[in-house]
Amino acid sequence: MISTKQLVYFDAVARLKHFGRAADECAVTQPALSMQIQEMERDLGVSLVERGRTIRLTDAGEEVATRAARILQDIEGLTDFASKRRATLTGRLRLGVIPSIAPYLLPTVLPELQSQYQSLELRIRETLTEYLVAQLDDGTLDVALLALPIDEPKIETLSLFEDRFLLASPTDAPAPRRKMARFEDLDEVPLLLLEEGHCLREQALSFCTLRSIENADSFGASSLSTLVQMVASGMGHTLLPEMSVDLEAARNKVRVTRFEAPEPSRMIGLAFRKTSPLKADFEALGAVIKATQPPPPKV
């Protein structure tokens, strides 16, 4: 009979394509892990792995890997469900966060979570939206904090608050003619954006009146902090999320200007699998996040 241990070991091999790394992840020796995979192959009567200089799954191995991941996700869901029946936000919770949110919200959210839910074991993963959604879908993550909407039928979302965008400009740039910025102003200045793959880049472009991105450049910037430093150096202008203003404007010499109404903004929220039994926990998490948000910064 196939054991849960064997499923865990094979799932690690299937994901990592490496026996040594899989053994490290499972905290066992490589020979012990390999022996369990071999026993699993004997019990099933099929070869699961092509062993050589590189590790490949057989056709049967690919199918078994898919089923094993689904079974392990269901087992973990049962464990989490039983745990959460006892109390809200206890035990392990795997939270994903996009890079344009993590450094600005987590410093205030994490201490409050620790204070209110001392039995919570929070594990955090920071990466781009597309990877967070994929990890929600395959069960690697429980919930993600990101910008909405998310177009994925298996994912449910919970809106938390609106995060407005402001125009960040070099302090030595010509003084604005008006107190408030306008969208059409962005067609006349070099616009700095994050590199491809960041949702903040796509949001910025969708808010602009640009018909193309001829006056926009990413320069390969992968973090908002780097982008603001480029603005401070006089390389161009960018859109700055309101939640980041206190930190980024304080440590960089930039001028921050609000836009005329309707102000561009993004909706911040939580995303999770529709089938997850932890919705009450996600709602409690959302309540803490909303409660820790400061009043809009003065600019």
Secondary structure, DSSP 4 states (H G I P E B T S, - for coil): ---HHHHHHHHHHHHHS-HHHHHHHHTS-HHHHHHHHHHHHHHHTS--EE-SSS-EE-HHHHHHHHHHHHHHHHHHHHHHHHHHHHSTT-EEEEEEE-TTTHHHHHHHHHHHHHHH-TTEEEEEEE--HHHHHHHHHTTS-SEEEEEEP---TTEEEEEEEEEEEEEEEETTSPPPSSSSB-GGGGGGS-EE-PPTT-HHHHHHHHHS--SSSTTEE-TT--SHHHHHHHHHTTS-BEEEEGGGHHHHHHHS-EEEEPBPSSPPEEEEEEEEETT-S-HHHHHHHHHHHHHTPPPPPP-
